[in-house]
Amino acid sequence: MKQLVLMLSTGFEPLFQTTWKRALSAVFGGRAEIIEAHETLTIGTSSGDFPYPVKVRFTSGVMIGKLKGINRHAPLSKKNIYLRDEGKCQYCHKNLSMGSCTIDHIVPKSKGGMNRWENVALACSKCNQKKGARLLSEVNMSLTKKPVQPPLNDLLFIRLT
């Protein structure tokens, strides 16, 4: 059972994903309640089967600072860049599949560009090859929107919808 459980705040906002064991610990400890259970999976206990949680909501206030080991920033990955840029080339607006998209460094690594959210954009291979290792001003290209680091909650929400 590798399916992760989404933990929600008291206001039903996504906080983080965790294992079913940790989620059930919060439920049995009285700190959380199961909002949605898996249709077919159950967890066998000595007192019978228990529904496998999919979404669990904290019932009392949760201080974000108290949640240890939670990264509040989305990790930089191809999938997350794809989600942030809505699957569209940031130069020509072409819809891309996850397999056909490429990641372009706006300021190329060869010119000191860093591997950061603000310096990467989703691009089709044609636009990425056209730009190459040059700056946007050198090839007369522009981005459709300024790249920013998305909050982790935004990406979790996009993945769940």
N, C-alpha and C positions, 0 to 999 in steps of 0.2 A: 504494500500500500504506500505508494510514493506520492499520492495526490496531496497537495498542500491545502491548508485551510486558510481562508481569508479572515483576518481579525478586523473587526469594525469598531469604531469609537462608539460612545453612547449616542452620538448623533448620526450613526450609520455611515460614517465616512471611513474609507479603507485606510488602515494603518500599516499593516504588514501581513506577510504570509508566514505560516508556521506549520509545524507537524501536527498531526491529529493528537498525539500524546500531550503536547503542550496545551493545545486548545481544550482538550477534555480536562486537563488539570485545572484550568481556569474555570470551567463549568462546574466541576465537582467542588471546587474551592469557593463557589458562590460569587465569583468575580465576573462571570460571563454567562450568556445564555446562547443556545443553539438557535440560529435564525433559519438556516436551511440545511437539510440533511441530504445525503446522497440517496438516489432512488433505489439502488440495489445493494450497495455495500453496507455491511454492519460490522460491529466490533463485538466479538464474543467475550463475555465476562462470566464470572462464576454465578452471577444472578440473572443471566440471560443475555440475549443480544441487545446491543445498544446501537442507535443510528450513527452512521459515520458522518461527522460534521463537515459541511462545505463552507458555511459562513457562520461565524460566531461573533456576537456583539458583547462588548464590555457593558455591564449593568451599572457600574459606578465610574466616577471620573477617573481618567487615566492621564497621568502626567507624562508627556512625551519624554521628558528628561529622565524619567525613571526606567524607561524601556531600554535595557542595555543591549548592545550589539545590534541595534537597528540603524541601518544606514538611511538617513532621510533624503539622500540624493540618489537619483537613478544611476545605475552603472552605465558607463559608456559602452554600448555594444551595437552591432549592426541592427539587431532587432529593435532596440530602443530608439535608434535614430530613425528607422523605418516608421515606427509608431509616431514619433514626434513630428516628422515631416509628412505624415499622412499618406505614405506610399507614393509620393509624387517627386519627380525630378525638380530640384530647386532652381533649375536654370530654364527648362523648357515646359514645365508643368505636365509632362507625360506621366501617365499612371504606370507604375512599375510593380512587378511581382518581387517577392522577397529574394528569389533566386536570380533575377536579372538586374537588380539594383547594385550600384557601387557606392562607395563612400569617398567623397572628395574632400581633401584638405584645402580650405579656402586660401590660407597662406601655406604654401607647400612646405613639407618637412625640410626639403633641401634649402629653403629660405628662412629657416628658423621657426616654422609653424609647429605648434604643439598639438598633441592628440587630446583635445579638449572639446567639450560640447559646443563652445562658441566658435570653433574653428573647423567643424565638420558639417557636411551637408549631404543629403541623399542626391545622387545623380545617376542619370542613365549613362551607359558606357560611351555613347556618342559624345555627350557633353563633357564627360570626364576626360576623354581622349583629346577633345578639342582644347580644353583648358590646359591639360598636361601639368607640368611643373612651373606654371607661370601664375602671376597674380591676375586677378579679375580685370584690372585696368589695362593690362598688357594684351588681353584677348578680347576686350570690349564686351564682356559678359557681366551680368548682374544676378544677384539672388532674388528670388521672389519674396522671401521674408528673412529677417535677421535670425540667425540660429542662436538659441538660448538653451540653458540647462533646464529641462522640465522638472517640476516637483515629482517625487516618486508617486504621490497619490494620483496625479494625472495619468501616468503610464499604467498604474494598476487599474484605474477606471477604464482606460481604453482597452486593455487586455480582456477585461471582464465583459465588455459589451460586444 
